[in-house]
């Protein structure tokens, strides 16, 4: 039995340096010219050990042993001795012999180089201990960079954090030039972390652009560990400490412990170990009620949370644990969100009291949101702590109470409190609450730029009249969303008066949404005609899901002439006659960027209008024309317009139309993925390997 040499003796930097003189294809050391420096030839045991072989402790059957001079090695895969078996008996005379089996092609695999074997061994040793670190830092730059690019997360973390000052100075000073700018080589660490993030969360890598990929990696990892622990803690059979919950092997595999069974894995086998090691990286956290306990505060004692989302907070115990966590992170917390929670007055008071920063008169919350929850008791007194929270919110930017069972009394108290505090609130969302009539006492000057009353607040025409007077005190208002409120034509006329008055005072709305407001064609025609006469047009308008009919087509033509960039007229009942009228649109002043004409049952006339629009709107980038009952020949008009168009159209949605019969028409195929524009292709119908963005019979949608 041959004893295994120490890792330093086997894989020293001197060995790695001299390994660069060896043919990278894996040729033997004696086949090259000996370097002037002396180096030690690795033994067969050391080379094979790095590939999964180990010395024999006990004799094994011949089928599992390989003799190498005087060294016996035990292989992970036993050697097949099938060639020693007797030949099979001949087939019976009355049966034809089976056809000869085709031998699989022999794949020649090149042997791994000594450099790759050594680097792999270094990776494994870095997981086990720190003995190799001083030698690794002495590696030449090209070998060091190669090692950085292939290390698992824990080894990369150790290598980066333990780097001595002399090496860090040399590493940062050894820079390169990219696009004429000096870039430190320390960026290779960030590139390695980004690569590890992409390998594990490929679907998220393009959604986040962090300044530090190392922080982003460990934050996401710890969030996954906490979510995994929550699933265990939710089991009825669970009766233990959260920190003692074991981390799954799948999670440890991502860290580099694949196939490791030694004692080193015990350092990261439980949740508390991950919280201690990576807790200071976490900034955003989503917690379920089962984790809102005092133990969570101890697990995350090193965290500096900036955003916290709470789900299913119901009991006093949950609120008590949450308050401990809020106090612990009050200096850094800026966003707080409650979803599916039950928050009576006592709970609201405790939560708001926990948000105040010690020694300061205000808190640092920027966004406060309560969604699909029970907030405060019915007919209860407005909690003084909540009133103080609103008054001291010097940085409060967004306040949302969506579907929280609030009444007009609560809405009035919120507005009064914000008025007294001279709040700089920018977004107030009270959607999905029964607050009809609350605007009647609203007379103060509001500085906000967005105002949302959408989705079922049950505002009627009386509220629209009060809203008109309230809006007159909002010179900075830019976004108004009244969707899902039955204001009707009477309420719309009050809004018309406001727009005329606002235009005379020099301030204008940018975005207006009136979706499903029980409007009629007469009211909308009057409204659109008024908009066409104003000095400044809206930035976007949505009147979708109001049954208006084809009579509004002429008024829409006038509105298109005002250079409005975004228009949504989905589901207004234009039909074919309405689209026929819209084909008279002028190309001179058309500044459309996005338009939605879906669900209007326009048939072939909607396709003709769409082709005219593509030709006349060079700034058009997105069109939704789905579910218009377009016949198969509609595609002829659309593709003809696309062939001559010189614009930037990148999204064209034609789903839900009767275009299946043209799926095999070679002249209709349009390529979507070139230079961000729609282009025509060759006349041959050839579907590429990735057909997701190509014309298909199942869902006609182009997107580049």
C-alpha positions as CSV (number, residue, x, y, z in Angstrom):
1,X,0.0,0.0,0.0
2,X,1.4,3.4,-1.1
3,X,0.7,6.3,1.2
4,X,-0.9,9.4,-0.4
5,X,1.6,12.3,-0.6
6,X,0.5,15.6,0.9
7,X,-1.4,18.0,-1.4
8,X,1.4,20.5,-1.3
9,X,3.9,17.9,-2.3
10,X,1.8,16.6,-5.2
11,X,0.4,19.9,-6.6
12,X,2.9,22.6,-5.7
13,X,3.1,25.8,-7.8
14,X,6.4,24.6,-9.1
15,X,4.7,21.6,-10.6
16,X,2.0,23.8,-12.2
17,X,4.6,26.2,-13.6
18,X,6.7,23.4,-15.1
19,X,3.5,21.7,-16.4
20,X,3.2,24.5,-18.9
21,X,6.2,23.1,-20.7
22,X,4.4,19.8,-21.3
23,X,2.3,19.1,-24.3
24,X,-1.3,20.1,-23.3
25,X,-2.6,17.0,-25.1
26,X,-1.5,14.8,-22.2
27,X,1.9,13.5,-23.5
28,X,4.3,12.0,-21.0
29,X,6.8,14.2,-19.2
30,X,9.8,12.3,-20.7
31,X,8.6,13.2,-24.2
32,X,9.6,16.9,-23.8
33,X,12.8,18.6,-23.2
34,X,13.7,18.8,-19.6
35,X,13.5,22.3,-18.2
36,X,16.5,24.0,-16.6
37,X,14.4,24.0,-13.4
38,X,14.1,20.8,-11.4
39,X,10.7,19.3,-10.9
40,X,9.4,16.1,-9.5
41,X,7.7,13.6,-11.8
42,X,4.2,12.8,-10.4
43,X,3.7,9.2,-9.5
44,X,0.9,7.1,-11.1
45,X,-0.8,7.1,-7.8
46,X,-1.0,10.8,-7.6
47,X,-2.3,11.2,-11.1
48,X,-4.9,8.5,-10.8
49,X,-5.9,9.7,-7.3
50,X,-7.1,12.9,-8.9
51,X,-9.4,11.0,-11.2
52,X,-11.1,8.9,-8.5
53,X,-8.7,6.1,-7.8
54,X,-7.4,5.2,-4.3
55,X,-4.9,2.7,-2.8
56,X,-6.3,-0.7,-1.8
57,X,-6.8,-1.3,1.9
58,X,-7.9,-4.9,1.4
59,X,-7.6,-7.4,-1.4
60,X,-10.3,-7.3,-4.0
61,X,-11.4,-9.6,-6.7
62,X,-9.4,-9.6,-9.9
63,X,-12.2,-8.0,-11.8
64,X,-11.9,-4.9,-9.8
65,X,-8.1,-4.6,-9.6
66,X,-5.5,-3.2,-11.8
67,X,-1.8,-4.1,-11.3
68,X,0.6,-1.2,-11.9
69,X,4.1,-2.5,-11.2
70,X,4.1,-3.0,-7.4
71,X,1.1,-0.7,-6.7
72,X,-2.4,-2.0,-6.4
73,X,-5.3,0.4,-7.2
74,X,-9.0,0.0,-6.7
75,X,-11.1,1.5,-9.5
76,X,-14.5,3.1,-9.1
77,X,-15.7,1.0,-12.1
78,X,-14.7,-2.7,-12.1
79,X,-12.9,-3.9,-15.2
80,X,-15.1,-6.2,-17.3
81,X,-13.8,-9.7,-17.8
82,X,-16.5,-10.8,-20.3
83,X,-13.8,-11.9,-22.8
84,X,-12.9,-14.8,-20.4
85,X,-16.5,-16.2,-20.5
86,X,-17.1,-19.3,-22.7
87,X,-18.6,-18.5,-26.1
88,X,-22.4,-18.7,-26.4
89,X,-23.9,-21.9,-27.8
90,X,-24.7,-21.9,-31.6
91,X,-28.3,-21.2,-32.5
92,X,-30.6,-24.1,-33.4
93,X,-30.5,-25.4,-36.9
94,X,-34.1,-24.5,-37.6
95,X,-33.6,-20.9,-36.7
96,X,-31.8,-18.3,-38.7
97,X,-28.9,-16.6,-37.0
98,X,-29.6,-13.0,-35.7
99,X,-28.2,-10.2,-37.8
100,X,-24.8,-9.1,-36.7
101,X,-24.8,-6.2,-34.3
102,X,-23.4,-2.9,-35.4
103,X,-20.5,-1.9,-33.3
104,X,-20.8,1.6,-31.9
105,X,-18.3,4.1,-33.3
106,X,-15.1,4.3,-31.4
107,X,-14.8,7.7,-29.8
108,X,-11.2,8.8,-29.2
109,X,-11.0,10.9,-26.1
110,X,-7.8,12.8,-25.5
111,X,-6.2,12.3,-22.1
112,X,-6.5,15.2,-19.7
113,X,-3.4,17.3,-19.4
114,X,-1.3,17.6,-16.4
115,X,-2.3,21.2,-15.9
116,X,-6.1,20.3,-15.9
117,X,-5.5,17.4,-13.5
118,X,-3.5,19.7,-11.1
119,X,-6.1,22.5,-11.2
120,X,-8.8,20.0,-10.5
121,X,-6.9,18.7,-7.5
122,X,-6.4,22.3,-6.2
123,X,-10.1,22.9,-6.4
124,X,-10.8,19.9,-4.2
125,X,-8.1,20.8,-1.7
126,X,-9.4,24.4,-1.4
127,X,-12.7,22.9,-0.3
128,X,-11.0,20.9,2.4
129,X,-8.7,23.5,3.9
130,X,-6.5,26.5,3.5
131,X,-3.1,24.8,3.3
132,X,-2.8,25.5,-0.5
133,X,-3.7,29.2,-0.4
134,X,-0.2,30.6,0.0
135,X,1.0,28.5,-2.9
136,X,-2.0,29.3,-5.1
137,X,-1.3,33.1,-4.8
138,X,2.2,32.5,-6.3
139,X,0.8,31.0,-9.5
140,X,1.5,32.9,-12.7
141,X,-1.2,35.2,-13.8
142,X,-2.6,33.1,-16.6
143,X,-2.8,30.0,-14.4
144,X,-4.4,32.0,-11.6
145,X,-7.0,33.4,-13.9
146,X,-7.8,29.9,-15.3
147,X,-8.2,28.7,-11.7
148,X,-10.5,31.6,-10.8
149,X,-12.8,30.9,-13.8
150,X,-13.4,27.2,-12.8
151,X,-13.7,27.3,-9.0
152,X,-16.9,26.5,-7.3
153,X,-18.5,29.2,-5.1
154,X,-17.0,28.3,-1.7
155,X,-13.5,28.0,-3.1
156,X,-13.8,31.2,-5.0
157,X,-15.1,32.9,-1.9
158,X,-12.1,31.7,0.1
159,X,-9.6,32.6,-2.6
160,X,-11.0,36.1,-3.0
161,X,-11.5,36.9,0.7
162,X,-8.1,35.5,1.9
163,X,-6.1,37.2,-0.8
164,X,-3.1,38.9,0.8
165,X,-2.5,42.6,0.3
166,X,0.6,42.2,-1.8
167,X,-1.3,39.9,-4.2
168,X,-4.4,42.1,-4.3
169,X,-2.2,45.2,-5.1
170,X,-0.5,43.3,-7.9
171,X,-3.8,41.8,-9.1
172,X,-5.5,45.2,-9.3
173,X,-2.4,46.9,-10.9
174,X,-2.1,44.3,-13.6
175,X,-4.8,45.8,-15.7
176,X,-5.8,45.8,-19.3
177,X,-7.5,48.2,-21.7
178,X,-11.0,47.7,-23.0
179,X,-12.5,50.2,-25.5
180,X,-9.8,52.6,-24.6
181,X,-10.6,52.5,-20.9
182,X,-8.4,51.0,-18.1
183,X,-10.0,48.0,-16.4
184,X,-8.5,46.3,-13.4
185,X,-8.0,42.5,-13.7
186,X,-10.0,42.2,-10.4
187,X,-13.0,42.2,-12.8
188,X,-12.2,38.5,-13.5
189,X,-13.6,37.7,-10.0
190,X,-16.8,39.5,-10.8
191,X,-17.0,37.7,-14.2
192,X,-16.6,34.4,-12.3
193,X,-19.4,35.2,-9.9
194,X,-21.7,36.2,-12.8
195,X,-20.9,33.0,-14.5
196,X,-21.8,31.0,-11.3
197,X,-25.0,33.0,-11.0
198,X,-26.0,32.3,-14.6
199,X,-25.2,28.6,-14.2
200,X,-27.6,28.4,-11.2
201,X,-30.3,30.9,-12.1
202,X,-30.1,31.3,-15.8
203,X,-33.6,32.8,-16.0
204,X,-32.7,35.6,-13.7
205,X,-29.3,36.7,-14.9
206,X,-30.7,39.2,-17.4
207,X,-33.3,40.6,-14.9
208,X,-30.7,41.8,-12.4
209,X,-27.8,44.1,-12.9
210,X,-26.1,44.2,-9.5
211,X,-23.0,46.2,-8.8
212,X,-21.5,43.2,-7.0
213,X,-22.2,39.7,-8.5
214,X,-20.7,38.0,-5.4
215,X,-23.2,39.8,-3.1
216,X,-26.0,38.9,-5.6
217,X,-25.0,35.2,-5.6
218,X,-24.9,34.7,-1.9
219,X,-28.1,36.7,-1.3
220,X,-30.0,34.5,-3.8
221,X,-28.4,31.4,-2.3
222,X,-29.4,32.3,1.3
223,X,-33.0,33.2,0.1
224,X,-33.2,29.7,-1.4
225,X,-32.0,28.2,1.8
226,X,-34.6,30.1,3.8
227,X,-37.4,29.2,1.4
228,X,-36.4,25.5,1.7
229,X,-36.3,25.7,5.5
230,X,-39.8,27.3,5.4
231,X,-41.2,24.3,3.6
232,X,-39.8,22.0,6.3
233,X,-41.0,24.3,9.1
234,X,-44.6,24.3,7.7
235,X,-44.9,20.5,8.0
236,X,-47.2,19.5,10.9
237,X,-44.5,17.1,12.1
238,X,-41.8,19.7,12.5
239,X,-40.9,20.4,16.1
240,X,-37.5,21.8,16.4
241,X,-35.3,24.8,15.8
242,X,-35.2,26.6,12.5
243,X,-31.4,26.8,12.5
244,X,-31.0,23.1,12.9
245,X,-32.9,22.4,9.6
246,X,-30.6,20.5,7.3
247,X,-29.7,21.9,3.9
248,X,-30.5,19.5,1.0
249,X,-27.7,17.8,-1.0
250,X,-29.0,19.6,-4.1
251,X,-28.2,22.9,-2.5
252,X,-24.7,21.8,-1.3
253,X,-24.0,20.5,-4.8
254,X,-24.2,24.0,-6.1
255,X,-21.5,25.1,-3.6
256,X,-19.0,22.5,-4.8
257,X,-19.7,19.6,-2.5
258,X,-20.8,17.2,-5.2
259,X,-19.8,13.7,-4.1
260,X,-18.1,14.9,-1.0
261,X,-18.7,12.8,2.1
262,X,-16.0,13.9,4.4
263,X,-16.3,16.1,7.5
264,X,-15.9,19.3,5.5
265,X,-19.6,19.2,4.4
266,X,-20.7,19.4,8.1
267,X,-19.6,23.1,8.0
268,X,-22.6,23.9,5.8
269,X,-25.1,21.1,6.5
270,X,-27.5,23.3,8.6
271,X,-29.4,26.5,8.0
272,X,-27.7,28.5,10.9
273,X,-24.3,27.9,9.3
274,X,-25.4,29.5,6.1
275,X,-27.0,32.4,7.9
276,X,-23.8,33.0,9.9
277,X,-21.6,32.8,6.8
278,X,-23.7,34.7,4.2
279,X,-26.2,36.7,6.3
280,X,-24.4,40.0,5.7
281,X,-25.0,39.7,2.0
282,X,-28.8,39.6,2.1
283,X,-30.7,42.8,1.2
284,X,-34.1,41.6,0.1
285,X,-36.1,38.9,1.9
286,X,-39.5,37.3,1.6
287,X,-40.7,35.7,4.9
288,X,-43.7,33.5,5.6
289,X,-45.4,33.6,9.0
290,X,-43.7,30.5,10.2
291,X,-40.3,32.3,10.0
292,X,-41.6,35.4,11.8
293,X,-40.2,34.3,15.2
294,X,-37.5,35.5,17.5
295,X,-35.0,32.8,16.3
296,X,-35.0,34.3,12.8
297,X,-33.6,37.5,14.3
298,X,-30.7,35.6,15.8
299,X,-30.1,33.8,12.5
300,X,-30.1,37.1,10.6
301,X,-28.3,39.2,13.2
302,X,-25.6,40.1,10.6
303,X,-28.1,41.1,7.9
304,X,-28.8,44.7,6.7
305,X,-32.2,44.3,5.1
306,X,-33.4,47.0,2.7
307,X,-36.6,45.3,1.5
308,X,-38.9,43.0,3.4
309,X,-42.0,41.1,2.2
310,X,-44.2,39.4,4.8
311,X,-46.9,36.8,4.0
312,X,-49.7,35.4,6.1
313,X,-49.0,37.3,9.3
314,X,-51.9,36.4,11.5
315,X,-51.1,36.0,15.2
316,X,-49.6,38.1,18.0
317,X,-46.6,35.7,17.9
318,X,-46.0,36.5,14.3
319,X,-46.2,40.2,14.9
320,X,-43.8,40.0,17.9
321,X,-41.2,38.2,15.9
322,X,-41.6,40.6,13.0
323,X,-41.2,43.6,15.3
324,X,-37.9,42.2,16.5
325,X,-36.7,41.9,13.0
326,X,-37.9,45.5,12.1
327,X,-36.0,46.9,15.1
328,X,-32.9,45.1,14.1
329,X,-33.0,46.5,10.6
330,X,-34.7,49.9,11.1
331,X,-31.6,51.9,10.0
332,X,-31.4,50.2,6.6
333,X,-35.0,49.1,5.8
334,X,-36.6,51.2,3.0
335,X,-39.4,49.0,1.7
336,X,-42.1,47.0,3.6
337,X,-44.9,45.0,2.0
338,X,-47.6,42.8,3.6
339,X,-49.5,40.2,1.5
340,X,-52.4,38.1,2.8
341,X,-52.0,39.3,6.3
342,X,-54.4,40.1,9.2
343,X,-53.3,43.3,10.8
344,X,-55.7,44.7,13.5
345,X,-55.1,48.1,15.2
346,X,-52.8,46.7,17.9
347,X,-50.6,44.9,15.4
348,X,-50.4,48.1,13.2
349,X,-49.4,50.1,16.2
350,X,-46.6,47.7,17.2
351,X,-45.3,47.5,13.6
352,X,-45.2,51.3,13.1
353,X,-43.5,51.8,16.5
354,X,-40.8,49.4,15.4
355,X,-40.0,51.3,12.3
356,X,-38.8,54.5,14.0
357,X,-35.0,54.9,13.9
358,X,-33.5,55.4,17.4
359,X,-32.5,59.0,18.0
360,X,-34.4,60.3,15.0
361,X,-37.8,61.9,14.5
362,X,-38.5,60.1,11.2
363,X,-38.2,56.7,9.6
364,X,-36.5,55.6,6.4
365,X,-39.4,53.8,4.7
366,X,-39.8,54.8,1.1
367,X,-42.4,52.2,0.0
368,X,-45.1,50.9,2.2
369,X,-47.7,48.4,0.8
370,X,-50.6,46.3,2.1
371,X,-52.2,44.0,-0.5
372,X,-55.1,41.5,-0.2
373,X,-55.1,41.9,3.6
374,X,-57.2,43.0,6.5
375,X,-55.9,46.3,7.7
376,X,-57.2,47.9,10.9
377,X,-60.5,47.0,12.6
378,X,-63.8,48.1,11.2
379,X,-65.0,51.4,12.8
380,X,-61.8,51.5,14.9
381,X,-60.0,54.6,16.0
382,X,-57.1,55.6,13.7
383,X,-54.0,54.4,15.6
384,X,-51.7,57.2,16.8
385,X,-48.6,55.2,15.8
386,X,-49.8,54.8,12.3
387,X,-50.7,58.5,12.1
388,X,-47.2,59.3,13.4
389,X,-45.7,56.9,10.8
390,X,-47.4,58.9,8.0
391,X,-46.5,62.2,9.5
392,X,-42.8,61.3,10.0
393,X,-42.4,59.8,6.5
394,X,-40.1,62.4,5.1
395,X,-38.8,59.9,2.5
396,X,-42.2,58.2,1.9
397,X,-42.6,58.0,-1.9
398,X,-45.2,55.2,-2.4
399,X,-48.2,54.3,-0.3
400,X,-50.5,51.4,-1.4
401,X,-53.6,49.9,0.2
402,X,-54.9,47.5,-2.4
403,X,-57.9,45.2,-1.6
404,X,-57.6,45.9,2.2
405,X,-61.4,46.3,3.0
406,X,-61.0,50.0,3.7
407,X,-63.9,52.5,3.7
408,X,-64.3,56.2,2.9
409,X,-63.5,57.2,6.5
410,X,-60.1,55.6,6.4
411,X,-59.3,57.3,3.0
412,X,-60.2,60.7,4.5
413,X,-58.0,60.2,7.5
414,X,-55.1,59.2,5.4
415,X,-55.4,62.3,3.2
416,X,-55.9,64.5,6.2
417,X,-52.8,63.2,7.9
418,X,-50.7,63.5,4.7
419,X,-52.0,67.1,4.4
420,X,-51.0,68.1,7.9
421,X,-47.5,66.6,7.4
422,X,-46.9,68.3,4.0
423,X,-46.0,64.9,2.6
424,X,-44.0,64.6,-0.6
425,X,-45.8,61.3,-1.4
426,X,-45.7,60.6,-5.1
427,X,-47.8,57.4,-5.5
428,X,-51.0,56.7,-3.6
429,X,-52.9,53.5,-4.6
430,X,-56.3,52.8,-3.0
431,X,-57.5,50.3,-5.5
432,X,-60.1,47.6,-4.8
433,X,-61.6,49.4,-1.8
434,X,-65.2,50.6,-1.2
435,X,-64.4,54.3,-0.7
436,X,-67.1,56.0,-2.7
437,X,-67.8,59.6,-1.6
438,X,-64.5,60.1,0.1
439,X,-63.4,62.9,-2.2
440,X,-66.2,65.3,-1.1
441,X,-64.0,66.9,1.6
442,X,-60.8,66.9,-0.4
443,X,-59.7,70.5,-0.9
444,X,-56.0,70.7,-0.2
445,X,-53.1,71.1,-2.6
446,X,-51.4,67.8,-3.4
447,X,-47.9,67.6,-4.7
448,X,-48.0,64.0,-6.0
449,X,-47.3,63.0,-9.6
450,X,-49.3,59.8,-9.7
451,X,-52.8,59.1,-8.5
452,X,-54.4,55.6,-8.7
453,X,-58.0,54.9,-8.0
454,X,-58.3,51.8,-10.2
455,X,-60.0,48.5,-10.1
456,X,-63.3,48.6,-8.3
457,X,-63.4,51.5,-5.9
458,X,-67.0,52.0,-6.9
459,X,-66.6,55.6,-7.7
460,X,-69.7,57.1,-9.3
461,X,-70.6,60.4,-11.0
462,X,-70.8,62.3,-7.7
463,X,-67.3,61.2,-6.9
464,X,-66.1,62.3,-10.4
465,X,-67.5,65.8,-9.6
466,X,-65.6,65.9,-6.3
467,X,-62.5,64.5,-8.2
468,X,-62.7,67.4,-10.6
469,X,-62.3,69.9,-7.8
470,X,-59.6,67.8,-6.1
471,X,-57.6,67.5,-9.3
472,X,-57.6,71.3,-9.7
473,X,-55.3,71.4,-6.6
474,X,-52.9,68.9,-8.2
475,X,-50.7,70.9,-10.6
476,X,-48.0,68.2,-10.7
477,X,-50.4,65.4,-11.4
478,X,-49.2,63.3,-14.4
479,X,-50.9,59.9,-14.1
480,X,-54.6,59.3,-13.5
481,X,-56.1,55.8,-13.5
482,X,-59.9,55.6,-13.0
483,X,-60.3,52.1,-14.5
484,X,-63.0,49.8,-13.2
485,X,-65.0,52.6,-11.7
486,X,-68.6,53.2,-13.1
487,X,-68.3,56.9,-13.5
488,X,-70.4,56.9,-16.7
489,X,-70.8,59.7,-19.2
490,X,-71.7,62.2,-16.4
491,X,-68.5,61.5,-14.6
492,X,-66.6,61.8,-17.9
493,X,-68.0,65.3,-18.5
494,X,-66.7,66.4,-15.2
495,X,-63.3,65.1,-16.2
496,X,-63.6,67.0,-19.5
497,X,-64.2,70.3,-17.6
498,X,-61.1,69.6,-15.5
499,X,-58.9,69.0,-18.6
500,X,-60.1,72.2,-20.2
501,X,-59.4,74.2,-17.0
502,X,-56.0,72.5,-16.5
503,X,-55.0,73.3,-20.1
504,X,-55.8,77.0,-19.5
505,X,-53.6,77.0,-16.4
506,X,-50.7,75.4,-18.2
507,X,-50.6,71.9,-16.7
508,X,-51.5,68.7,-18.4
509,X,-52.0,65.0,-17.7
510,X,-49.5,62.6,-19.3
511,X,-51.4,59.3,-18.8
512,X,-55.1,58.7,-18.5
513,X,-56.8,55.3,-18.1
514,X,-60.6,54.9,-18.3
515,X,-61.0,51.2,-18.9
516,X,-64.4,49.6,-18.2
517,X,-66.0,52.8,-16.8
518,X,-69.4,52.2,-18.3
519,X,-68.9,54.9,-20.9
520,X,-71.1,55.3,-24.0
521,X,-70.3,56.4,-27.6
522,X,-71.8,59.8,-27.1
523,X,-69.8,60.6,-24.0
524,X,-66.6,59.3,-25.5
525,X,-67.1,61.2,-28.8
526,X,-67.5,64.4,-26.8
527,X,-64.4,63.5,-24.8
528,X,-62.2,62.7,-27.8
529,X,-63.3,65.8,-29.6
530,X,-62.3,67.9,-26.6
531,X,-58.9,66.2,-26.4
532,X,-58.3,67.0,-30.1
533,X,-58.7,70.7,-29.4
534,X,-56.3,71.0,-26.5
535,X,-52.9,72.7,-26.9
536,X,-51.0,69.6,-25.6
537,X,-52.0,66.0,-26.2
538,X,-52.0,63.1,-23.8
539,X,-49.0,60.8,-23.6
540,X,-51.2,57.8,-23.4
541,X,-54.9,57.1,-23.4
542,X,-56.9,53.9,-22.7
543,X,-60.6,53.6,-23.2
544,X,-60.7,49.8,-23.6
545,X,-63.5,47.5,-22.6
546,X,-66.2,50.1,-23.0
547,X,-68.9,49.1,-25.5
548,X,-68.7,52.2,-27.8
549,X,-69.4,50.9,-31.3
550,X,-68.2,52.0,-34.7
551,X,-69.6,55.6,-34.3
552,X,-66.4,56.7,-32.5
553,X,-64.2,56.0,-35.5
554,X,-64.4,59.6,-36.8
555,X,-63.5,61.0,-33.4
556,X,-60.6,58.6,-33.1
557,X,-59.3,59.9,-36.5
558,X,-59.1,63.4,-35.1
559,X,-57.3,62.1,-32.0
560,X,-54.7,60.3,-34.1
561,X,-54.1,63.7,-35.8
562,X,-52.9,65.2,-32.4
563,X,-49.8,63.0,-32.5
564,X,-50.8,60.9,-29.5
565,X,-48.0,58.2,-29.0
566,X,-49.9,55.5,-27.1
567,X,-53.5,54.4,-27.6
568,X,-55.5,51.5,-26.3
569,X,-59.0,50.9,-28.0
570,X,-59.2,47.2,-27.3
571,X,-62.7,45.7,-27.0
572,X,-64.7,48.9,-27.9
573,X,-66.7,47.3,-30.7
574,X,-65.3,49.0,-33.8
575,X,-66.3,46.1,-36.1
576,X,-65.5,46.2,-39.8
577,X,-67.3,49.6,-40.5
578,X,-65.2,51.3,-37.8
579,X,-61.9,50.1,-39.2
580,X,-63.1,51.1,-42.7
581,X,-63.4,54.6,-41.4
582,X,-60.1,54.5,-39.7
583,X,-58.3,53.7,-43.0
584,X,-58.7,57.4,-43.8
585,X,-55.9,58.2,-41.4
586,X,-53.4,60.8,-42.5
587,X,-49.7,59.9,-42.6
588,X,-48.6,63.5,-42.1
589,X,-49.0,63.8,-38.3
590,X,-49.1,60.2,-37.2
591,X,-46.7,59.8,-34.2
592,X,-48.0,56.5,-32.8
593,X,-45.5,54.3,-30.9
594,X,-47.9,51.7,-29.5
595,X,-51.5,50.8,-30.3
596,X,-53.9,48.1,-29.1
597,X,-56.8,47.3,-31.5
598,X,-57.5,43.8,-30.3
599,X,-60.9,42.2,-29.7
600,X,-62.8,44.5,-32.1
601,X,-64.1,41.9,-34.6
602,X,-62.8,43.9,-37.6
603,X,-62.3,41.1,-40.0
604,X,-60.5,42.0,-43.3
605,X,-61.0,45.7,-42.7
606,X,-58.9,45.6,-39.5
607,X,-56.0,44.0,-41.6
608,X,-56.3,46.8,-44.2
609,X,-56.2,49.4,-41.4
610,X,-53.2,47.7,-39.9
611,X,-51.3,47.7,-43.2
612,X,-52.0,51.4,-43.6
613,X,-50.8,52.0,-40.1
614,X,-47.6,50.2,-40.6
615,X,-46.8,52.3,-43.7
616,X,-47.8,55.6,-42.2
617,X,-46.3,55.3,-38.6
618,X,-42.4,55.1,-38.8
619,X,-42.1,55.3,-35.0
620,X,-44.5,52.4,-34.4
621,X,-42.8,49.6,-32.3
622,X,-45.7,47.5,-31.0
623,X,-49.2,46.5,-32.3
624,X,-51.7,44.2,-30.7
625,X,-54.3,43.1,-33.3
626,X,-55.3,39.8,-31.7
627,X,-58.8,38.4,-31.9
628,X,-60.2,40.4,-34.8
629,X,-61.6,37.6,-36.8
630,X,-59.2,38.2,-39.7
631,X,-59.6,35.8,-42.6
632,X,-56.7,34.0,-44.2
633,X,-56.2,36.6,-47.0
634,X,-55.5,39.3,-44.3
635,X,-51.9,38.2,-44.1
636,X,-51.4,39.3,-47.7
637,X,-52.1,42.9,-46.8
638,X,-50.0,42.8,-43.6
639,X,-46.9,41.2,-45.2
640,X,-47.1,43.6,-48.2
641,X,-46.9,46.5,-45.8
642,X,-44.1,44.9,-43.8
643,X,-42.0,44.5,-47.0
644,X,-42.1,48.2,-47.8
645,X,-42.1,49.5,-44.2
646,X,-39.0,51.3,-43.0
647,X,-40.0,51.6,-39.4
648,X,-38.9,49.9,-36.1
649,X,-41.9,47.6,-35.6
650,X,-40.8,44.9,-33.2
651,X,-44.0,43.4,-31.8
652,X,-47.0,42.4,-33.9
653,X,-49.6,40.2,-32.2
654,X,-52.0,38.4,-34.5
655,X,-53.2,35.6,-32.2
656,X,-56.8,34.5,-32.3
657,X,-57.3,35.2,-36.0
658,X,-58.3,32.7,-38.7
659,X,-54.9,32.5,-40.4
660,X,-54.2,28.8,-40.3
661,X,-54.8,28.2,-44.0
662,X,-51.7,30.3,-44.8
663,X,-49.3,28.6,-42.5
664,X,-47.6,26.9,-45.4
665,X,-47.6,29.9,-47.7
666,X,-43.9,30.4,-48.4
667,X,-44.3,34.0,-49.4
668,X,-45.8,35.0,-46.1
669,X,-43.0,34.0,-43.8
670,X,-41.4,36.8,-41.8
671,X,-38.2,36.7,-39.8
672,X,-38.3,38.4,-36.4
673,X,-34.8,38.1,-35.0
674,X,-32.6,40.4,-37.1
675,X,-31.5,43.9,-35.9
676,X,-34.6,44.3,-33.8
677,X,-36.9,44.8,-36.8
678,X,-39.3,42.7,-38.9
679,X,-37.6,41.6,-42.1
680,X,-38.8,39.5,-45.0
681,X,-37.1,36.2,-45.6
682,X,-36.5,34.0,-48.6
683,X,-39.5,32.4,-50.4
684,X,-38.7,29.0,-49.0
685,X,-40.5,27.8,-45.9
686,X,-37.7,26.6,-43.6
687,X,-38.3,26.6,-39.9
688,X,-35.1,27.2,-37.9
689,X,-34.0,25.3,-34.8
690,X,-35.6,27.8,-32.5
691,X,-39.2,28.5,-33.7
692,X,-40.4,30.4,-30.7
693,X,-40.5,33.8,-32.6
694,X,-41.4,32.6,-36.0
695,X,-44.7,32.6,-37.8
696,X,-46.7,29.6,-36.8
697,X,-50.3,28.3,-37.3
698,X,-50.8,28.0,-33.5
699,X,-50.2,31.5,-32.4
700,X,-49.4,34.3,-34.8
701,X,-47.2,36.6,-32.9
702,X,-44.0,38.3,-34.0
703,X,-41.6,39.8,-31.5
704,X,-38.0,40.8,-32.1
